[in-house]
Amino acid sequence: MENLIEDLIERLIEKGGIKKLIIRLVIIVFAIITIFASFKTIKSGEVGLKVRFGKIVDSSLKEGFNLKIPYIEKIVKVNIKVQKIENDVSGASKDLQDINAKIAVNYHISSDSASTLYKKVGNDYAETVLNPAIQESIKSILSQYTAEEVITTRNVVSQKALETLQSKVKQYGIVIDDFNIINLSFSAEYSKAIEEKQVAEQQVQTAKQQLEKSKIESERKIVEAEAEAKANELKKKTLSKELIEKEFIEKWDGKLPSVTGGNSFFDISSLLGGK
């Protein structure tokens, strides 16, 4: 059986059958590769650039299938959707405090500037242009504020950094949509100082609240005492001698007192302290 197979292979080789088969297979594979190399699909949110021998010959390729000359031209896709990049940045404040910040930036590539970006930088623009610009922008802004101001005016610092970053990358067609400082940290010594200051401020605030409460309570008591004094004064003025005698007679049970002084017991006001 083995001899039969060997004989068959030898005959095919002699007749050139295998060579023809291999050549045909190579041609078929090459044709398939050539067909697939003749077009490229541009997806939604992308811009296509047709490049021939390193030179952009068409920068207006639309979404869908786009034809190209195989092996001579290539289509480079540039993402124009909003993208997010995060960076860890270390810098110094105006009062020379070390600040570590985590930055989040949302950006996109202008479709009209995609070819310019590719010519100047290529598709590795995030590492080549954007990351260094973020680092430089936030460091320059942090140096303009004290550490305390960075904390208390974080939104202002973010806005200033956004404007600075936009001016740095605008020439490349990179549009900065948003800039956020999502985390701030300081040296252990400064963090401790901040904590102690916050505790002291809280204690002062508590003392002020207690003082205010005590003041309100004191004022309330004064008002009540003044009101009571005025009421007693008014009552004293309205209690005449005749009124006191009248009230006494109306409530007298008809019994004479067991002890009397030299004056008539009808001098009722004298018994009650009247004059």
Secondary structure, DSSP 8 states (H G I E B T S, - for coil): -HHHHHHHHHHHHHHTHHHHHHHHHHHHHHHHHHHHTTEEEE-TTEEEEEEETTEEEEEEE-SEEEE--TTTEEEEEEE-S-EEEEEEEEEE-TT--EEEEEEEEEEEE-GGGHHHHHHHT-S-HIIIIIHHHHHHHHHHHHTTS-HHHHHHTHHHHHHHHHHHHHHHHGGGTEEEEEEEEEEEEE-HHHHHHHHHHHHHHHHHHHHHHHHHHHHHHHHHHHHHHHHHHHHHHHHHHH--HHHHHHHHHHH--S---SS--SS-TT-HHHHTT--
